[in-house]
């Protein structure tokens, strides 16, 4: 590798390297960051701070189905069970799941807590 060193008028010393070498270094840094992210996720998974959702449920969310309904069914809960646990009526929950009504932020927080997920999981 051919490296050239230059000194700026301000006295900073700079190294000039070929673009291909620069790209290789960037990719190596990204690979290291990706590996660290995987390590952190695996540790959080082992500690019970993360969970995996089967593809059949994740695909339903990706395809636009109600996140609340998908999470409720993933948790093997009936609408009535979730409504009771969230402190709302089953009818209101049904309307939220169907997109007929919007729940307030407080209602969504209660539903998320009842499902043992974050509000972000429902956004």
C-alpha positions in Angstrom: 0.0 0.0 0.0 1.3 3.4 -1.0 0.7 6.0 1.7 1.6 9.7 1.3 1.9 12.0 4.3 1.3 15.7 4.0 1.3 18.5 6.6 -1.3 21.2 6.4 -0.6 24.9 6.9 -2.1 24.5 10.4 0.5 21.8 11.2 -1.9 18.7 11.0 -0.2 15.7 9.6 -2.5 13.8 7.1 -2.1 10.4 5.6 -3.3 9.9 2.0 -4.1 6.4 1.0 -5.6 4.8 -2.2 -9.4 4.9 -2.3 -9.6 1.1 -2.5 -7.6 0.8 0.8 -9.9 3.5 2.3 -13.0 1.5 1.3 -11.5 -1.7 2.7 -10.9 0.0 6.0 -14.5 1.4 6.1 -15.9 -2.1 5.4 -13.7 -3.6 8.1 -15.1 -1.0 10.6 -18.6 -1.7 9.5 -18.1 -5.4 9.9 -16.7 -4.9 13.4 -19.7 -2.7 14.3 -22.1 -5.3 12.9 -20.4 -8.1 14.9 -20.6 -6.0 18.1 -24.3 -5.4 17.4 -24.9 -9.1 17.0 -23.0 -9.9 20.2 -25.0 -7.3 22.2 -28.3 -8.7 20.8 -27.3 -12.3 21.6 -26.5 -11.2 25.1 -29.8 -9.4 25.5 -31.6 -12.4 24.1 -29.8 -14.7 26.6 -30.7 -12.3 29.4 -34.3 -12.3 28.4 -34.3 -8.6 27.4 -35.0 -9.4 23.7 -37.3 -12.0 22.1 -37.7 -13.5 18.7 -40.9 -13.5 16.8 -41.6 -16.3 14.3 -41.7 -15.2 10.7 -45.4 -16.0 10.3 -46.2 -13.2 12.9 -43.5 -10.8 11.7 -44.7 -11.1 8.1 -48.3 -10.3 9.2 -47.0 -7.0 10.7 -44.9 -6.3 7.6 -48.0 -6.9 5.4 -49.9 -4.2 7.3 -52.0 -6.3 9.7 -52.9 -4.7 13.1 -49.8 -4.9 15.3 -52.0 -5.2 18.4 -53.8 -8.1 16.9 -50.6 -9.9 15.8 -48.9 -9.4 19.2 -52.1 -10.5 21.0 -52.3 -13.7 18.9 -48.5 -14.2 19.3 -49.1 -14.0 23.1 -52.0 -16.5 22.7 -54.4 -14.1 24.2 -58.0 -13.6 23.4 -59.3 -10.0 22.8 -61.3 -10.2 26.0 -58.2 -11.3 28.0 -56.1 -8.4 26.5 -58.9 -5.9 27.1 -59.2 -6.9 30.7 -55.5 -6.8 31.3 -55.3 -3.4 29.7 -58.3 -2.1 31.5 -60.4 -1.3 28.4 -63.5 -2.8 26.9 -63.3 -5.7 24.5 -65.4 -3.7 22.0 -63.0 -0.7 22.1 -60.0 -3.1 21.6 -61.8 -4.6 18.7 -62.3 -1.2 17.1 -58.7 -0.3 17.6 -57.5 -3.6 16.1 -59.8 -3.1 13.1 -58.6 0.5 12.6 -62.0 1.9 13.2 -60.9 4.0 16.2 -57.5 5.3 17.4 -56.6 4.7 21.0 -55.1 7.5 23.0 -51.4 7.3 23.8 -52.4 6.2 27.4 -54.6 3.4 26.0 -51.8 2.2 23.7 -49.4 2.3 26.7 -51.8 0.1 28.6 -52.1 -2.3 25.7 -48.4 -2.5 25.2 -47.8 -3.1 29.0 -50.5 -5.9 28.9 -48.7 -7.5 26.0 -45.3 -7.1 27.7 -43.9 -5.0 24.8 -42.9 -1.4 24.3 -45.1 1.3 22.7 -42.5 1.4 19.9 -43.4 -2.3 19.1 -46.9 -1.0 18.3 -45.8 2.0 16.2 
